[in-house]
Amino acid sequence: MNDTLNNTMKEKIIIIGAGVSGLSLAVKLAEYGFDVHCIEASEQTGGLAKTFRRGRYYFDVGPHSFFTEDQTILSYVKGLLGKRLKAQPRKAKFHYNNRFLDYPFTIQTILFNMGLMANLKVGFSFLRQKLRPKIPLIGNETVKDWAINTFGYYLYRTFFKPYTEQFWGIACDQLASRSIPSHTRMNFIHTCLLMFKKTRFWRSKPSLMAREKLPTYYPDTGFGEICEHLLRQAQDLGVKFSLHSTVTGVKRAKDNTFLVDFLQADNKYHLSANIVVSTIPLTSFVHTLSSFVPLKVIEATQQLEFRSLLLLAIVTEKQAILGSHYIYFLNRSYNRLSEMNEFSTLTSPDKDNILVLEIPCYSQSPLWNLTGEELLEHCLNDLTHDGFLERSEVKKLFVERVPNAYPMYKKDYAESLNKVQEFINQQPNLYTLGRSGEYMYMDADRCMQRAFKLADEINKK
Ligand SMILES: Cc1cc2nc3c(=O)[nH]c(=O)nc-3n(C[C@H](O)[C@H](O)[C@H](O)COP(=O)(O)OP(=O)(O)OC[C@H]3O[C@@H](n4cnc5c(N)ncnc54)[C@H](O)[C@@H]3O)c2cc1C
């Protein structure tokens, strides 16, 4: 597949990756009149925001719902999906100390549901920490430093340490405090500080906490409908797509344009472009640039890593299993369970329901290659112990492996990330975008916001 530049349109732009970031950018750039080609490794677009469609069973990459404080983005998504996008209240819980606490945590949850003993221990440990000198920071703040300094040792030991270490697979003192999502950090601090009547902090940071309280929306047959609609819109605007095509190299030609190599069904192809935007994991992207990346940038990239996610979707006829959209767990073989019928009963045939188990792990872990039956065996004791599901209630299993689900904020990640970003920023007409591309936690609405902003910037150049 050789390709010549089309002179009747604006410049040719290649977007690598067709998740929500790549698709949103493609739509906007095509509206501006650019000649856009999107190359996607998977057979299906949507990336982390896709819905797996297995026959008549639909489930997402863990629970997904749409929420945003940006009215332009909200109107845009409502316009895309129309009546298919339903508003629904967020129902989530956290399993802690053998109780199911409402999540995000509220003052009532902490005071009334955590139990008197736990409250006393939390309060005592919190006060003791406040009377002590803070743990001095050696280098960057870790989850351990942050949790002990903010809440005291009890909550660190019984809550933050087991949850964080189960989720990330490494010790709390090896993870930057940024690993705890900012809205969770703020919400927890707010709730605890309210208990101790120190509301000054809350007043200064309302927006981060407010995100967890925003109205949420869900499409009829899965979150992936958002990307499916974006794909259709992009195709209608003339964007070309190469699916099942893995980009292996991005080189600079002598005239400063780019040559993008990709593999499709073991055949090698290349396309040329004036501008390249990558939304694929930053680590993989730097690898594709190896023909002109300095060694120190490659070394910095080696310090960045993604945590992957294993999904086990269990089809069952049992209904109303969780009493909420999803529940987080400590000390279980999974870190979260979600129930698809709580999102939409159209995600499986009548009478059926899907329970989705999330198991964070590395793609080199022995767990990664387990079959559905083996994974069920791994998790069944916990499911039965908590009264969710018996073996006899399991009707069908699907396993999905999601590499690069979470950028890992290890203790010293910021230094390495800065080096990589500095290099990319120096390259004319080369951009990275999105959660995987920029190595930055963000939800789908933020991906769209950043994609639209980048399209504006490129258009104004
Ligand atoms: C478990 C979980 C729950 C979440 N819940 C929510 C939620 O409730 N609400 C919300 O708004 N957001 C949620 N998010 C975040 C949301 O999914 C992401 O912000 C968004 O999907 C990221 O989109 P992206 O396009 O930036 O990246 P990605 O989705 O990672 O897209 C990158 C694309 O690049 C492709 N690719 C990779 N390598 C190559 C290559 N070499 N060549 C070509 N293509 C390649 C991939 O296949 C992928 O399609 C959640 C994320 C996770 C993991």
PDBQT file of the ligand as one rigid body, heavy atoms in Angstrom, charges set to zero:
ROOT
HETATM    1  C1  LIG A 501     -10.777  -0.305  34.057  1.00  0.00    +0.000 C 
HETATM    2  C2  LIG A 501     -11.005   1.084  33.503  1.00  0.00    +0.000 A 
HETATM    3  C3  LIG A 501     -12.172   1.771  33.837  1.00  0.00    +0.000 A 
HETATM    4  C4  LIG A 501     -12.407   3.064  33.328  1.00  0.00    +0.000 A 
HETATM    5  N1  LIG A 501     -13.575   3.700  33.618  1.00  0.00    +0.000 NA
HETATM    6  C5  LIG A 501     -13.866   4.877  33.026  1.00  0.00    +0.000 A 
HETATM    7  C6  LIG A 501     -15.134   5.503  33.218  1.00  0.00    +0.000 A 
HETATM    8  O1  LIG A 501     -15.995   5.014  33.943  1.00  0.00    +0.000 OA
HETATM    9  N2  LIG A 501     -15.390   6.678  32.568  1.00  0.00    +0.000 N 
HETATM   10  C7  LIG A 501     -14.465   7.265  31.739  1.00  0.00    +0.000 A 
HETATM   11  O2  LIG A 501     -14.759   8.317  31.154  1.00  0.00    +0.000 OA
HETATM   12  N3  LIG A 501     -13.242   6.698  31.542  1.00  0.00    +0.000 NA
HETATM   13  C8  LIG A 501     -12.922   5.520  32.158  1.00  0.00    +0.000 A 
HETATM   14  N4  LIG A 501     -11.702   4.920  31.937  1.00  0.00    +0.000 N 
HETATM   15  C9  LIG A 501     -10.705   5.628  31.118  1.00  0.00    +0.000 C 
HETATM   16  C10 LIG A 501     -10.981   5.511  29.616  1.00  0.00    +0.000 C 
HETATM   17  O3  LIG A 501     -11.178   4.175  29.251  1.00  0.00    +0.000 OA
HETATM   18  C11 LIG A 501      -9.742   6.063  28.895  1.00  0.00    +0.000 C 
HETATM   19  O4  LIG A 501      -9.508   7.384  29.312  1.00  0.00    +0.000 OA
HETATM   20  C12 LIG A 501      -9.855   6.091  27.383  1.00  0.00    +0.000 C 
HETATM   21  O5  LIG A 501     -10.472   4.947  26.879  1.00  0.00    +0.000 OA
HETATM   22  C13 LIG A 501      -8.439   6.229  26.805  1.00  0.00    +0.000 C 
HETATM   23  O6  LIG A 501      -8.510   6.370  25.411  1.00  0.00    +0.000 OA
HETATM   24  P1  LIG A 501      -7.219   6.625  24.522  1.00  0.00    +0.000 P 
HETATM   25  O7  LIG A 501      -7.677   6.690  23.134  1.00  0.00    +0.000 OA
HETATM   26  O8  LIG A 501      -6.456   7.788  25.067  1.00  0.00    +0.000 OA
HETATM   27  O9  LIG A 501      -6.268   5.364  24.747  1.00  0.00    +0.000 OA
HETATM   28  P2  LIG A 501      -6.532   3.829  24.369  1.00  0.00    +0.000 P 
HETATM   29  O10 LIG A 501      -7.925   3.482  24.618  1.00  0.00    +0.000 OA
HETATM   30  O11 LIG A 501      -5.468   3.067  25.096  1.00  0.00    +0.000 OA
HETATM   31  O12 LIG A 501      -6.273   3.758  22.788  1.00  0.00    +0.000 OA
HETATM   32  C14 LIG A 501      -5.050   3.442  22.210  1.00  0.00    +0.000 C 
HETATM   33  C15 LIG A 501      -5.315   2.611  20.967  1.00  0.00    +0.000 C 
HETATM   34  O13 LIG A 501      -4.058   2.349  20.324  1.00  0.00    +0.000 OA
HETATM   35  C16 LIG A 501      -4.079   1.026  19.816  1.00  0.00    +0.000 C 
HETATM   36  N5  LIG A 501      -2.675   0.595  19.625  1.00  0.00    +0.000 N 
HETATM   37  C17 LIG A 501      -1.783   0.212  20.577  1.00  0.00    +0.000 A 
HETATM   38  N6  LIG A 501      -0.599  -0.075  20.010  1.00  0.00    +0.000 NA
HETATM   39  C18 LIG A 501      -0.735   0.147  18.681  1.00  0.00    +0.000 A 
HETATM   40  C19 LIG A 501       0.164   0.070  17.556  1.00  0.00    +0.000 A 
HETATM   41  N7  LIG A 501       1.456  -0.290  17.694  1.00  0.00    +0.000 N 
HETATM   42  N8  LIG A 501      -0.321   0.360  16.322  1.00  0.00    +0.000 NA
HETATM   43  C20 LIG A 501      -1.616   0.760  16.150  1.00  0.00    +0.000 A 
HETATM   44  N9  LIG A 501      -2.476   0.873  17.178  1.00  0.00    +0.000 NA
HETATM   45  C21 LIG A 501      -2.053   0.579  18.429  1.00  0.00    +0.000 A 
HETATM   46  C22 LIG A 501      -4.842   0.245  20.868  1.00  0.00    +0.000 C 
HETATM   47  O14 LIG A 501      -5.368  -0.956  20.340  1.00  0.00    +0.000 OA
HETATM   48  C23 LIG A 501      -5.928   1.245  21.265  1.00  0.00    +0.000 C 
HETATM   49  O15 LIG A 501      -7.097   1.082  20.489  1.00  0.00    +0.000 OA
HETATM   50  C24 LIG A 501     -11.423   3.661  32.475  1.00  0.00    +0.000 A 
HETATM   51  C25 LIG A 501     -10.253   2.967  32.147  1.00  0.00    +0.000 A 
HETATM   52  C26 LIG A 501     -10.032   1.694  32.658  1.00  0.00    +0.000 A 
HETATM   53  C27 LIG A 501      -8.762   0.957  32.302  1.00  0.00    +0.000 C 
ENDROOT
TORSDOF 0
